[in-house]
Amino acid sequence: MTRFAEFGSNRVRAVALVADQGPAVGLIVLIVLTWTVFGVINGSFLSSFNLYGIGQLAARDAVLGMAQAALVVMGRMNLALGSVGAICVALLGYMLVSANISLPLTLLVVAAAGVIASVIMGLVELKSGLSSFIVTLAFTSAYGGGALLFSRSANFQITNSALNSLGSGTFLSAAICPLVVVALICGGVIWVIYHRTSFGWKSLAIGANERAARASGVNAGAVLLGAYALSGLLAALAAVMESSYELSVNANVGSDWLLPSFVAVVLGGVTLTGGDITIGGILLAAVFFDSLQSGLTILNVSSYWLNLAEGLVLLVAVIADQLRRSRRGRARRSRPVVAVEVTRV
């Protein structure tokens, strides 16, 4: 009887595991369909040049998705990702171009700036008791304006050979940008953080049930500051990635980051209410989103329709997230019943 019960319990867990992989499987299917359709309509879509461009953007958007997910897993959001990125780009351009400072020191300062700028938002949230939505919305304008004041809206021509080779070089194939490798490595590190460290477990626990996490001894405030720091570090990385392939950058970089960051999170299967994270889903969602944009651009679709398509993708992703949460809720309620029936057998 015990063996039958164990078998039934394992079968329920297996079904739940397969269900959790649904977003990733669905995204793979969508990517294959997207590439097939656009490849048939216009053969240049599958050219090395176009796939290289998709990889550039998808790598950046995947990192942005991870930066957003760092707070979403705790039931928060970061609307100031782009403004933090603007600060980082302004510093990067000034130090490399105007002050002629070495790349290693510049990258260190840029990373520190991203972390500090984000932690400040976390401190304001903790001290004021306001929601992350209000706090990060306020800092969106504050940081964005500060970056423009600091840089005086100057355009910086990044000519550092090491940085340019990262964003414009090749890896193994003419169709693969080295930034893709950066995004994959980043994804691996983030996976380890959330599945193999106490910080990651505590973040997920807070997102699932903050009151229960606090009752069990989790220092929610410290974990939240850590999440903001991680989000800021990833935003700084995204700023460096974009600067590596853009011919000219300024403090307006980041103005278009918010939508892809949320699309990668929601379409990738991360629940907006917190408590889970799917790194593979974020990576695949970024590839699908930028593949769709690239295909529509190749077909000379108007920018107005592109904006409409982007908004619809996010809307569909949010609806899918709602359906996924409802399904998981039903699965949790049904599991005890299944266990009882199996035990009786």
C-alpha positions as a Python dict, from the first residue, in 0.01 Angstrom:
ca = {
    (1, 'M'): (0, 0, 0),
    (2, 'T'): (285, 232, 85),
    (3, 'R'): (449, 167, -251),
    (4, 'F'): (125, 249, -430),
    (5, 'A'): (102, 573, -231),
    (6, 'E'): (461, 665, -318),
    (7, 'F'): (398, 589, -683),
    (8, 'G'): (87, 806, -683),
    (9, 'S'): (268, 1090, -509),
    (10, 'N'): (560, 1072, -753),
    (11, 'R'): (321, 1069, -1047),
    (12, 'V'): (148, 1384, -920),
    (13, 'R'): (485, 1557, -879),
    (14, 'A'): (588, 1450, -1229),
    (15, 'V'): (269, 1590, -1379),
    (16, 'A'): (320, 1917, -1188),
    (17, 'L'): (680, 1937, -1313),
    (18, 'V'): (573, 1890, -1674),
    (19, 'A'): (302, 2154, -1629),
    (20, 'D'): (559, 2401, -1493),
    (21, 'Q'): (768, 2355, -1810),
    (22, 'G'): (468, 2450, -2026),
    (23, 'P'): (582, 2809, -2094),
    (24, 'A'): (927, 2695, -2211),
    (25, 'V'): (784, 2425, -2438),
    (26, 'G'): (529, 2669, -2577),
    (27, 'L'): (800, 2929, -2645),
    (28, 'I'): (1014, 2677, -2832),
    (29, 'V'): (715, 2598, -3052),
    (30, 'L'): (648, 2969, -3106),
    (31, 'I'): (1010, 3037, -3199),
    (32, 'V'): (1014, 2749, -3449),
    (33, 'L'): (687, 2868, -3604),
    (34, 'T'): (804, 3230, -3615),
    (35, 'W'): (1133, 3142, -3783),
    (36, 'T'): (959, 2908, -4027),
    (37, 'V'): (689, 3155, -4130),
    (38, 'F'): (919, 3455, -4167),
    (39, 'G'): (1185, 3239, -4333),
    (40, 'V'): (936, 3124, -4597),
    (41, 'I'): (799, 3474, -4655),
    (42, 'N'): (1142, 3635, -4675),
    (43, 'G'): (1455, 3422, -4701),
    (44, 'S'): (1674, 3699, -4557),
    (45, 'F'): (1516, 3640, -4215),
    (46, 'L'): (1729, 3328, -4165),
    (47, 'S'): (2045, 3491, -4296),
    (48, 'S'): (2349, 3506, -4071),
    (49, 'F'): (2325, 3885, -4062),
    (50, 'N'): (1966, 3888, -3935),
    (51, 'L'): (2013, 3605, -3686),
    (52, 'Y'): (2317, 3791, -3552),
    (53, 'G'): (2103, 4101, -3495),
    (54, 'I'): (1834, 3896, -3320),
    (55, 'G'): (2101, 3751, -3093),
    (56, 'Q'): (2231, 4096, -3001),
    (57, 'L'): (1891, 4225, -2895),
    (58, 'A'): (1771, 3901, -2737),
    (59, 'A'): (2084, 3879, -2522),
    (60, 'R'): (2026, 4228, -2386),
    (61, 'D'): (1652, 4169, -2336),
    (62, 'A'): (1718, 3840, -2154),
    (63, 'V'): (1945, 4021, -1908),
    (64, 'L'): (1678, 4289, -1867),
    (65, 'G'): (1424, 4016, -1798),
    (66, 'M'): (1647, 3873, -1526),
    (67, 'A'): (1690, 4222, -1379),
    (68, 'Q'): (1313, 4264, -1366),
    (69, 'A'): (1263, 3911, -1233),
    (70, 'A'): (1491, 3982, -936),
    (71, 'L'): (1208, 4194, -793),
    (72, 'V'): (910, 4020, -953),
    (73, 'V'): (995, 3696, -770),
    (74, 'M'): (936, 3891, -448),
    (75, 'G'): (606, 4034, -568),
    (76, 'R'): (761, 4370, -662),
    (77, 'M'): (854, 4545, -985),
    (78, 'N'): (1124, 4781, -1108),
    (79, 'L'): (995, 5053, -1338),
    (80, 'A'): (1327, 5241, -1319),
    (81, 'L'): (1540, 4982, -1499),
    (82, 'G'): (1584, 5209, -1799),
    (83, 'S'): (1679, 5510, -1587),
    (84, 'V'): (1936, 5308, -1395),
    (85, 'G'): (2069, 5199, -1733),
    (86, 'A'): (2084, 5564, -1843),
    (87, 'I'): (2302, 5648, -1542),
    (88, 'C'): (2532, 5357, -1625),
    (89, 'V'): (2560, 5454, -1992),
    (90, 'A'): (2633, 5818, -1904),
    (91, 'L'): (2911, 5706, -1669),
    (92, 'L'): (3046, 5457, -1921),
    (93, 'G'): (3059, 5715, -2199),
    (94, 'Y'): (3214, 5985, -1982),
    (95, 'M'): (3483, 5761, -1834),
    (96, 'L'): (3583, 5587, -2158),
    (97, 'V'): (3553, 5878, -2401),
    (98, 'S'): (3585, 6203, -2207),
    (99, 'A'): (3812, 6098, -1918),
    (100, 'N'): (3995, 5820, -2107),
    (101, 'I'): (3986, 5584, -1808),
    (102, 'S'): (4072, 5216, -1849),
    (103, 'L'): (3794, 4971, -1932),
    (104, 'P'): (3828, 4749, -1620),
    (105, 'L'): (3800, 5045, -1382),
    (106, 'T'): (3514, 5190, -1586),
    (107, 'L'): (3318, 4865, -1573),
    (108, 'L'): (3373, 4843, -1198),
    (109, 'V'): (3241, 5196, -1144),
    (110, 'V'): (2944, 5137, -1376),
    (111, 'A'): (2851, 4816, -1192),
    (112, 'A'): (2878, 4993, -856),
    (113, 'A'): (2663, 5280, -984),
    (114, 'G'): (2391, 5039, -1095),
    (115, 'V'): (2391, 4863, -759),
    (116, 'I'): (2394, 5183, -552),
    (117, 'A'): (2120, 5348, -758),
    (118, 'S'): (1897, 5044, -714),
    (119, 'V'): (1970, 4994, -343),
    (120, 'I'): (1869, 5356, -280),
    (121, 'M'): (1527, 5273, -423),
    (122, 'G'): (1509, 4971, -195),
    (123, 'L'): (1592, 5180, 110),
    (124, 'V'): (1324, 5435, 18),
    (125, 'E'): (1069, 5153, -17),
    (126, 'L'): (1160, 5009, 323),
    (127, 'K'): (1167, 5342, 507),
    (128, 'S'): (857, 5491, 348),
    (129, 'G'): (641, 5181, 332),
    (130, 'L'): (538, 5273, -22),
    (131, 'S'): (496, 5011, -291),
    (132, 'S'): (776, 4936, -535),
    (133, 'F'): (552, 5064, -814),
    (134, 'I'): (536, 5416, -667),
    (135, 'V'): (899, 5427, -558),
    (136, 'T'): (1052, 5306, -884),
    (137, 'L'): (812, 5521, -1087),
    (138, 'A'): (932, 5830, -901),
    (139, 'F'): (1297, 5737, -950),
    (140, 'T'): (1238, 5678, -1321),
    (141, 'S'): (1215, 6053, -1373),
    (142, 'A'): (1472, 6142, -1107),
    (143, 'Y'): (1744, 5913, -1240),
    (144, 'G'): (1660, 5979, -1604),
    (145, 'G'): (1684, 6353, -1553),
    (146, 'G'): (2001, 6316, -1347),
    (147, 'A'): (2169, 6113, -1622),
    (148, 'L'): (2083, 6377, -1881),
    (149, 'L'): (2214, 6657, -1656),
    (150, 'F'): (2536, 6469, -1586),
    (151, 'S'): (2606, 6391, -1950),
    (152, 'R'): (2454, 6716, -2084),
    (153, 'S'): (2277, 6499, -2344),
    (154, 'A'): (2611, 6430, -2511),
    (155, 'N'): (2656, 6144, -2758),
    (156, 'F'): (2951, 5917, -2687),
    (157, 'Q'): (3133, 5727, -2959),
    (158, 'I'): (3250, 5407, -2787),
    (159, 'T'): (3571, 5301, -2964),
    (160, 'N'): (3717, 5063, -2709),
    (161, 'S'): (3828, 4760, -2911),
    (162, 'A'): (3761, 4503, -2637),
    (163, 'L'): (3409, 4633, -2577),
    (164, 'N'): (3335, 4662, -2949),
    (165, 'S'): (3450, 4306, -3014),
    (166, 'L'): (3209, 4185, -2747),
    (167, 'G'): (2911, 4347, -2917),
    (168, 'S'): (3017, 4326, -3281),
    (169, 'G'): (3243, 4020, -3295),
    (170, 'T'): (3146, 3661, -3364),
    (171, 'F'): (3145, 3338, -3165),
    (172, 'L'): (3187, 3004, -3346),
    (173, 'S'): (2965, 3127, -3630),
    (174, 'A'): (2894, 3445, -3822),
    (175, 'A'): (2536, 3420, -3694),
    (176, 'I'): (2625, 3421, -3323),
    (177, 'C'): (2713, 3736, -3129),
    (178, 'P'): (2939, 3696, -2820),
    (179, 'L'): (2668, 3874, -2621),
    (180, 'V'): (2460, 3556, -2652),
    (181, 'V'): (2728, 3375, -2452),
    (182, 'V'): (2723, 3654, -2194),
    (183, 'A'): (2346, 3617, -2155),
    (184, 'L'): (2371, 3237, -2121),
    (185, 'I'): (2644, 3265, -1857),
    (186, 'C'): (2439, 3526, -1675),
    (187, 'G'): (2139, 3294, -1688),
    (188, 'G'): (2343, 3012, -1540),
    (189, 'V'): (2464, 3232, -1255),
    (190, 'I'): (2113, 3356, -1179),
    (191, 'W'): (1983, 2997, -1182),
    (192, 'V'): (2244, 2900, -923),
    (193, 'I'): (2156, 3204, -710),
    (194, 'Y'): (1786, 3119, -696),
    (195, 'H'): (1814, 2742, -671),
    (196, 'R'): (2132, 2685, -472),
    (197, 'T'): (2172, 2978, -230),
    (198, 'S'): (1987, 3088, 81),
    (199, 'F'): (1932, 3433, -71),
    (200, 'G'): (1748, 3280, -363),
    (201, 'W'): (1536, 3053, -145),
    (202, 'K'): (1447, 3341, 84),
    (203, 'S'): (1352, 3561, -212),
    (204, 'L'): (1121, 3294, -349),
    (205, 'A'): (975, 3233, -2),
    (206, 'I'): (898, 3603, 41),
    (207, 'G'): (733, 3613, -298),
    (208, 'A'): (522, 3307, -221),
    (209, 'N'): (410, 3425, 124),
    (210, 'E'): (591, 3719, 283),
    (211, 'R'): (408, 3694, 614),
    (212, 'A'): (499, 3327, 653),
    (213, 'A'): (860, 3398, 551),
    (214, 'R'): (891, 3670, 815),
    (215, 'A'): (736, 3441, 1076),
    (216, 'S'): (997, 3177, 995),
    (217, 'G'): (1280, 3422, 1068),
    (218, 'V'): (1361, 3557, 720),
    (219, 'N'): (1498, 3913, 726),
    (220, 'A'): (1273, 4039, 447),
    (221, 'G'): (1429, 4387, 445),
    (222, 'A'): (1782, 4260, 388),
    (223, 'V'): (1668, 4020, 118),
    (224, 'L'): (1477, 4299, -56),
    (225, 'L'): (1787, 4520, -63),
    (226, 'G'): (1981, 4227, -206),
    (227, 'A'): (1719, 4186, -477),
    (228, 'Y'): (1742, 4556, -567),
    (229, 'A'): (2122, 4528, -577),
    (230, 'L'): (2103, 4228, -810),
    (231, 'S'): (1853, 4407, -1033),
    (232, 'G'): (2081, 4712, -1051),
    (233, 'L'): (2387, 4500, -1132),
    (234, 'L'): (2201, 4331, -1418),
    (235, 'A'): (2076, 4669, -1544),
    (236, 'A'): (2438, 4789, -1552),
    (237, 'L'): (2533, 4477, -1748),
    (238, 'A'): (2253, 4543, -1998),
    (239, 'A'): (2380, 4901, -2037),
    (240, 'V'): (2731, 4776, -2112),
    (241, 'M'): (2592, 4520, -2357),
    (242, 'E'): (2394, 4781, -2550),
    (243, 'S'): (2689, 5021, -2552),
    (244, 'S'): (2910, 4748, -2700),
    (245, 'Y'): (2720, 4733, -3030),
    (246, 'E'): (2564, 5079, -3064),
    (247, 'L'): (2778, 5319, -3267),
    (248, 'S'): (2673, 5612, -3051),
    (249, 'V'): (2518, 5609, -2703),
    (250, 'N'): (2372, 5873, -2473),
    (251, 'A'): (2164, 5902, -2158),
    (252, 'N'): (1847, 5822, -2356),
    (253, 'V'): (1953, 5459, -2362),
    (254, 'G'): (1707, 5262, -2153),
    (255, 'S'): (1396, 5453, -2256),
    (256, 'D'): (1268, 5142, -2435),
    (257, 'W'): (1373, 4881, -2176),
    (258, 'L'): (1057, 4851, -1971),
    (259, 'L'): (839, 4660, -2218),
    (260, 'P'): (1093, 4391, -2314),
    (261, 'S'): (1186, 4341, -1949),
    (262, 'F'): (826, 4258, -1858),
    (263, 'V'): (763, 4055, -2174),
    (264, 'A'): (1065, 3835, -2098),
    (265, 'V'): (942, 3784, -1741),
    (266, 'V'): (572, 3722, -1798),
    (267, 'L'): (597, 3538, -2130),
    (268, 'G'): (883, 3339, -1982),
    (269, 'G'): (655, 3195, -1714),
    (270, 'V'): (748, 3400, -1407),
    (271, 'T'): (438, 3469, -1197),
    (272, 'L'): (382, 3841, -1139),
    (273, 'T'): (269, 3779, -783),
    (274, 'G'): (608, 3626, -701),
    (275, 'G'): (732, 3297, -567),
    (276, 'D'): (892, 3142, -876),
    (277, 'I'): (1143, 3204, -1153),
    (278, 'T'): (1216, 3033, -1485),
    (279, 'I'): (1552, 3132, -1632),
    (280, 'G'): (1509, 2919, -1943),
    (281, 'G'): (1170, 3076, -2005),
    (282, 'I'): (1316, 3428, -1978),
    (283, 'L'): (1588, 3346, -2232),
    (284, 'L'): (1342, 3190, -2477),
    (285, 'A'): (1090, 3472, -2435),
    (286, 'A'): (1357, 3727, -2529),
    (287, 'V'): (1443, 3527, -2842),
    (288, 'F'): (1077, 3502, -2946),
    (289, 'F'): (1004, 3870, -2878),
    (290, 'D'): (1301, 3996, -3080),
    (291, 'S'): (1244, 3739, -3356),
    (292, 'L'): (890, 3870, -3396),
    (293, 'Q'): (1014, 4230, -3408),
    (294, 'S'): (1285, 4142, -3660),
    (295, 'G'): (1042, 3953, -3885),
    (296, 'L'): (791, 4237, -3891),
    (297, 'T'): (1069, 4486, -3962),
    (298, 'I'): (1197, 4279, -4256),
    (299, 'L'): (844, 4279, -4394),
    (300, 'N'): (851, 4662, -4378),
    (301, 'V'): (565, 4674, -4131),
    (302, 'S'): (495, 5026, -4006),
    (303, 'S'): (636, 5120, -3666),
    (304, 'Y'): (280, 5182, -3548),
    (305, 'W'): (192, 4820, -3611),
    (306, 'L'): (514, 4714, -3441),
    (307, 'N'): (409, 4901, -3128),
    (308, 'L'): (66, 4740, -3147),
    (309, 'A'): (220, 4394, -3181),
    (310, 'E'): (448, 4453, -2882),
    (311, 'G'): (155, 4561, -2666),
    (312, 'L'): (-51, 4260, -2773),
    (313, 'V'): (235, 4023, -2689),
    (314, 'L'): (251, 4166, -2336),
    (315, 'L'): (-128, 4148, -2299),
    (316, 'V'): (-133, 3783, -2409),
    (317, 'A'): (155, 3709, -2170),
    (318, 'V'): (-34, 3862, -1875),
    (319, 'I'): (-347, 3664, -1960),
    (320, 'A'): (-138, 3347, -1985),
    (321, 'D'): (12, 3424, -1644),
    (322, 'Q'): (-336, 3458, -1495),
    (323, 'L'): (-445, 3127, -1646),
    (324, 'R'): (-126, 2961, -1523),
    (325, 'R'): (-186, 3081, -1168),
    (326, 'S'): (-544, 2954, -1177),
    (327, 'R'): (-426, 2616, -1301),
    (328, 'R'): (-162, 2589, -1030),
    (329, 'G'): (-418, 2683, -766),
    (330, 'R'): (-648, 2405, -883),
    (331, 'A'): (-357, 2160, -891),
    (332, 'R'): (-260, 2242, -531),
    (333, 'R'): (-618, 2197, -412),
    (334, 'S'): (-648, 1863, -589),
    (335, 'R'): (-320, 1707, -471),
    (336, 'P'): (-434, 1601, -121),
    (337, 'V'): (-738, 1429, -272),
    (338, 'V'): (-520, 1229, -511),
    (339, 'A'): (-288, 1125, -231),
    (340, 'V'): (-581, 993, -24),
    (341, 'E'): (-725, 794, -313),
    (342, 'V'): (-391, 634, -393),
    (343, 'T'): (-335, 541, -30),
    (344, 'R'): (-668, 362, -17),
    (345, 'V'): (-563, 147, -310),
}
